[in-house]
Amino acid sequence: MSGLMLLDTPSLYFRAFYGVPESVTAPDGTPVNAVRGLLDMIAGLVRDRSPERLVCCMDADWRPRFRVAALPSYKAHRVAADGGDQAPDALKAQLPLIDRVLDAFGLARAGVPGYEADDVIGTLAVRGAARGPVDVVTGDRDLFQLVDERGPVQVLYTARGLRNLQVMGEKEVAAKYGIPGRGYADYATLRGDPSDGLPGVPGVGDKTAAALVSRFGSVEGILAALDAGTVEGFPTGARRRLEAARDYLAAAGTVVRVVTDIDSAELRGLDDRLPAAPRDPQALVELADRWGLDGPVNRLLNALAARSGAS
C-alpha cells in the first residue's frame, strides 16, 4: 500500500494509445483506445497497489519556455508545423474526453501552466513524502531522479507493462546504473537523452557518466573539480571533453532537473483523496454510454469501491 500515488498521465495514455488498437472505437467510430486503456491501467493500479491518495498529473505545457531558453534543442525534434507536439491526431482528439471522464470519477487531476507533468509530480512527491510513502507511476526514466529512501519515494516503472512493474528505489537505481541512488539527473545530463533533444557530453557514454557521478557526486562537483584543476578521478579523455562542454553543463541542469517547488493555486487546493464513488454519476453514465466505455468505467468503479471497503 502506498500513501500517495502520482500518475505520469501523459506517459500512461501514450502507452495506452499504442498498446490498445485504434480499432477500439466509440459507437460512432471515434477511436477511444487511449481512454479505455488509461482507465484500465488506473483500475489495475488501484486494485493491485491500494493507494490512499492518487493524482493524475498532466502536461499543461509539454515544452516549457524556461527549458527551451536554457537549451533550444529540448524536444525540438517533436515540434509540429503548427508549433504543437507531434502527437497523433487520433490521440489528441481523446485528451479532452480523458479529462472529462477523470473529473466525473472525481479523481484528482493536476496541471500547472508553464510546467510539465514531471514538475507537478516532483513537487507533489516532495510534499507528499512528508506524510508517507509515494509511488510515481511512469515509463519515463527521467523521474528516477526523484527516488528517495527517506520518504520513501519510489518509481513504478512501466516499461515492461503494468503487469510487470519494476519497482525502482535508490538501491535499484544504484544497482542498474552504477551511480548513487539519487544521482540519476546528473548521470542523464552527462550521457544525454536523444528522445528529449538532450545532447549530453560528446564522447561521454554510460560507463564514463556513471564513473564521474560516482567520483564527484554531481555535475556541480565535476565543474568544481575542473575549476580546481583536479586531474585525479577523471577517466581518460573525459576532462578535456567536459571542459569543452562547460556551456552545455551549465544549462542542462535547468532542463534535466524536475521542478520540486511549484507554488500554485492548482496544487495548494488539490483534493487527492481516492473517491469511493464517482463525483458526478450522471455525467459518468452519459460519457460511458456516448463513448462506449461501460467496461473500463465499471472496472474502475469496482476497483475504487473495493479499495474503499478495504480501508
N, C-alpha and C positions, 0 to 999 in steps of 0.2 A: 504494500500500500504506500502511495506517495501522498504527501500533504498537498502539493500543488503540481499539476501537470500543465506544461506550456507547449502548445502545438505550433510548430512552424507550418502554418496552414498552407502557404503557397507551395512549400515542398511536398506536402501531402496531396494537395489537389492536382499538382502536376503529375505526381506518381499515379494517382487515380485515373487521370485522363489517359495516360499512356498504358496503364495496366488493365483498364476496362474498355472493351471495343466500342468504337463510335457508333456501332450498330445498335447499342443500347440507347433507346430514344424514348421521348415522351409520346403520348398518343398521336400528336400531330407530326411526329417525325423529327422533332428537335432533339439533338444529342443531349443526354443528361448523364453521360458516363462519369464525368468528374464529380458531379453532385452525389450520385449513388455511391461511387467508390469512397468518397470522403466520409459520408455518413456511416458506411460500414466500417471504415477504419476507426472512427470515433467510438462506435459501438463496441468494437473489439477491444480498444484500449480501456474503456470504462469497465467492461466485463472482466478483463484479464488483470488490470493493474489497480482497479478500485481507487482512483484518486478522490480526495476530499474536495478539491477545488480544481477548476480547469479553465484555461483561457485559450481561445483561438486567436493567435497573434497574426496580424495581417500586414501586408506591404501598403502603406499609404504613399510611399514613394520608392519605387524599385531601384532607382539610381539617384540617390540624394546629391544635391548640389555640393555639399561640403566634401563629399568623397571625390566627385569629378574635379572640383577645384584643386584638390591635393594631387590627384593622379588622373589626367584626362582619359587614359586608356581604360579606366574602370568600366567594365561591361559595355564598352563602346561597340564591340562586335555584335551586340544584341539589339542595337538601336534600329528600329524600323524607319522607313522613309518619312513617316509622319512624326518621328521623334519618340514614339512609344516603344514598348517592348515587342519583340518579335514572337510573342506567344501565338499559338494557332487561334484563328478566329473562332473555331468551334469551342475552344476553352474560354476565351474572353467572354463569349456570349453567356456562359454559365456562371460567371462570377457574381453578378447581381442576384441570381437565384440562390447561390450558396449563402450569401449574406442574409437573404430573406428567411431561408429555412433555419439557419442557426439562430436568428433573432426570434423566430416563432417558438423554437425549443426553449429559449431563454439561456442559451449557452453564451458565456461572456465572449465578446469579440472586441479586440483592441488593435487599433492602428493609430499612429500619430503622424500628422503632416510633417513632411521633411525627413522621415525616418523609415527604415526597412523593418520588416518583421523581426529580423535578428536583433535589432536595437531594442525593440519592445520586449523581446524575450530576455535580453541581457539585463534590462532594468528590472523586470518583474522577477527574474531569477535571484538577483542580488537582494531585492527587497523580501522575496518570499523565503529565502534561506534562513532568515532570522526567526521564522515561525515553524520551520520543519523541513523535511526532505523535499527536493524539487526534481522532477523529471522533465527533461526537454526532449520532445519527440521531433526528430528531423532526419533528413537524408543529406544534410549539409555538414561536411566535416569542419567548416569554419567555427561551428558552435562548440567544438571540442575545447575551445579556449575557456569556456565557462565552467568546466568541471572543477569541483572543489570538494574535497572530502570533509571539509569542516561543516558544510551545510547539512547533509551533503547535497551537492548539485551533481547530477549525472545526466548523460545523454543516452536516450534510447534511439539507437541509430538504425534507420530503416532500409539500409542498402540491400539487405537480403530479404526484405519483406517484413510485414508486421507479425507474421507467424514465427519469424526467426530474428527477432530484435537483438541487436548487440548492445549490451549494457556497457557504456563507456564512462568510467570514472577516472580519477587520477592514475590509479595503478594500471588500468587498461591502456590509457593513452601513453603512459611511460613505457609499457611493455611493447606496444605496437610500433612506436616511433623512436624509441631510444632517447627520449628527452624528459626533462622534469615534467611532472603531470600537468602543471598549469602553464606550460610553455608553448602551447600549440600556435598561438598567434605569432610569436617570434619565429618559430620554425616555418610557418606558412609564408611569412614576409620574405624570408631568405630564399626558399625554394620556389616561390611563386605559385600561381594558380591560373593557367590559361583560360579556364572556364569563366573567370571573373575579369579577365584582362589584366591580371596582376603578373608582371614580367618576372619578378624575382631577381636575384643577383646572377648575371650570366656566369656560367661555369660552376655555380654552387647547386649541387643536387641534394637529394635526400640525406645521404650519409654525411656530407660536409655540413649541411644545415643542422643536423642533429648534433654533430660534434661541437659546433660553435655554440649552440644554445646550451648544451650540457656544460661547456667550459666557462662561458661568460654570463650565462643566466638569461640574457635578453639582448635585443638589438641595442638598447641603450648601453648595456655593459660592453658590447662589442665596439661601439663607437667610442666609448671612454677608453678602451684598450688601444684603439687606433690613435686617439689623441695623445695618449701617454707614451706612444712609441713601443708598446709591448710587442714582442715577437713570439714569445712562448705561447703555445696553445692554439696557434693558427695552422690548420693543415696546409700542405704545400700549395703555394699559389693563391691561397684564399685571401691573404692580407692585401695583395695587390688588387684583386677583384673587388673586395669590399671598399677599398679606398676609391676605386673608380665609380662605385655605386652609391656614394655618400648622399647625393641629392635624392635618389630613389629611396634610400633607407630613411631619410628624414621625413619624406612624405608618406611612405607606405603605412606607417602606423595608424594614421587617420583613416585609411581605407580598410585595413585589416581588422583593427580592434573594434569589437562590438561596443556600442554606447551602453553604459550601465547606470546612467543617472538622468534619464529624461524626466523633466519636471513638466507635467502637462495635466490638464483637467481630465483628459481622456483616461489617464491611468490613475489619477487620485481618486476618482469616484467609481472605480471599477468594482462591480459585484461579481466575484469569481466563484461563488458557491455553485456546486453542481446541482442543477434543478432535479427535483424528484418527479415533477410533472411539467408539461410544456407551459411556457408563459402565455402563449396565445393559441389555445387548442383549435379554435375555429380557423384561424389562418393556416395552421399546420395541416388540418384536414383539407382545406381548399388547395393548398400547394401540392399535397400528396396526390389528390385527385387530378388536378390540372396537368401535372408533370409526370404522372405515373411512378410516384415514389413510395407507394404503400409499403413495399417490402423493407427497404432500408429505414424508412421512418419508424415502422413498427419494431424493427430490431433495435434501434437506438432507444425508443421508448421503453422497451423491455429491459435493456441494459441499465438505464437510469433508474427504473423502478426497483430492479434487483439491488442496485448499489444503495438506494435509499433504505430498502428493507433490511440490508445487512448492517447498516451503520447504527 
